[in-house]
Amino acid sequence: MRRVIIKPRADWRPGLRKYPYGVRAMNAGAFWREDVRYEFTAAQIDLIESVADELHTMAREAVRAAVEGRLLAQLGLRGEVARLMEASWNDYWASGRLNERAGPLVGRLTLAYDGRDSVRLLACNYDTPEGLFAASIIQRNWREALAADANQFNGLHEGLVERWEELWSGLPARGRVHLTCATPDPVRESELVYLAATAAEAGIGTHLLPLQSIGWDGRRFVDDEGQPMSWLAKIYPWQGLADDSFLQKLRSGGMSALSPLWCWLMSNHGLLAHLWRLYPRHPNLCRAGFDAADLGGSDAVTTRSLFGLDDAAQRMTVHGRVVSDTGHVDFPGGRVFLETPFIFEEEGGHAVLHAWIVGDKCLGMSVRESADPRVGSDAAMVPHLFRG
């Protein structure tokens, strides 16, 4: 892997006008930057893809083990929330067989890659995997404009349309899908515009509305036009709905959600400890545990809250010295400790990979770069290409 400094376009936004949804979705590119690019070989892309596919399967197995082993309390999930989580999982994993229509639309794995042969899982987000429009369309448009002779690991748009078709197949009673986030939020609203466009391309009717406009008529959820809602795609964390009556009404109200509630569990940072317990010494996992003593002898340690998705409270130390800290010292909801792997660094920039899972297959990736080794949600997204 090579980091190459390049001359960016004066303005990348006009290039999106050729897409019918491009202008309305532009705000989703708030963190896009194209003054550098990352170059890979075809063999490196094959490695990243195969590792991501395996990690996705392993994460799902860790969720199954956590539910069947009654370990949700260890992940900070108790009471009615845990019961609803188990019911959601059982809709997906019935008698040992997958019900793909109760699965997610898209998920994202964050990977530490040393640029050669080491790939390790840093986080999973199947709840609100933002950055999809930039990874799929802005990145593709960059390649077409500035690197047309190269390849890019990016089959996301076509994969999303096909996944919508799979989810929709045989379920015409759903009528249309409602897409929502809390407003105002220009970035998430733009992501929804893009998701709606992929659903429409699959032949599905769509309706966008603010989360706060969703109503309840005593029997079912209704939209801002008073129409019943049967299928909801959201860019809003399940954690924000856990203390609301929304969860209790969800199963009785006859509305399915993308991603389903169990995907919140697949986005819990404590899953890293369960993965290490299930697959000890796996070369693509970080050593992890719920107790600092589990990492005895580790020089570099990351302490992270169980909840918070991409904005989880986090502290990184090397030989006991803090090198990155979000400032949240209480780690609400519990915490997990992981041995920090090597994170690619060059010229003061730290880079991680986002491997995008659509259905059950890794169909693309993006590179995130930041001066902070944490590489959080405010990190820049930069383009990649490969040759061969």
Phi, psi and omega in degrees: 000135180234138173263121185238126176282131183226167177272120181283162171294150178301325178202120182276346187295318180303332180295344181273353184293341180285346176267136183300336180256358191301313183294316182291338182261001187303324183298342178289352177263025185303330184254011179288137178216139183226038174269354172222159173221158177247130182250135181236164169265163178299323180294323178293321177297317178300319179298310182299317180297313183293321178295316180298318178300316180293317180296323177300314179296320179294320179297318178297321178294324178295323176297314179301315181295323180293319180290310183290333179271005180054049184251014185294328179299326178295336179263014176081015183244119185223170172062221185296325179298316179296320180296316179293326177297315179298318180296320179296317179296320181293336172294329184271318185245086184256118178053038176080008179238143182279137170256094187301334181286349175255017180261180182280162172280310185209148175220172184215131175254134174261124187239138169268125182232130183275001179090358181230280187222002181255120177233125181226144182282128177256328183191159173235143173218102176249008182266299179227068183285083182282163184100006185292318182296317179294319180294322185275305191260312181297317180296318178296316180298322176300313181297316181297326183275324190239349182212050185295340181274358182250171176255166178214137177280092188199084172250029190292315185298309180298322179295321179296315180299315179295323180293319175303317181298319178297315182293327184279333187305126177077007183234053182295342181294342180291337175073294179205166178254135174265138180238134189214155167206166175286135182242157358281140178200086187306322183291309181292324178298323178290322175300321179295322177302317180291315178301319178298323180295321179291324177294317179297323179296335177274002178089018182257133175290145184229155175212119179265140179204155176292145178304320183289353178266355178288128182245176180223122184263013181103340180230332186204165176281143178229152182270189183287357174251006181080010181270143180296147181247129180243344185212123185234128170250128186232150165241079181198131187292141175302329180302324180289347180253356188294329181262012182253159178290354181306314183297319181294326181280341190301311184287324180280340184275358175070025180247130175269151182234144171245122355279151182300164184304325183296341178292340173296321177294323180287353178251002180284129184293339176294344178299335178298323178290321178294322177299316181294326178292321181285323185233065183299137178066018176295134187294345182253013177243156171267142172301129187210154178195172180268358180230138180302330180295339179294342183250025180308130180093355179278131179279323182245121185229137173248127175253126187223142176291153181294323183254170177116352178051234183287346182248029180298146172299134187207141175225132178245131179233149174231119185052039177082353180266130181288125178249344177200136183209129179285347179097349177271111187262350186268347180046069185300137177086357182114174183211163177229149179245133175224148177286119184291123179280174174295128177247126184307133179219134175206131179052041176081001179254128176260137185231138171233166179253144168252116177261123186263125180255121176246118189068249180235024185223137174285120185241008179176172178210162174220159180248130176247138186225140181205153173289337179274126181298346177291329181049067184276197186291345179267008180290150178287146170259128183236155186284162174224163173208168172214159180233152178103000000 
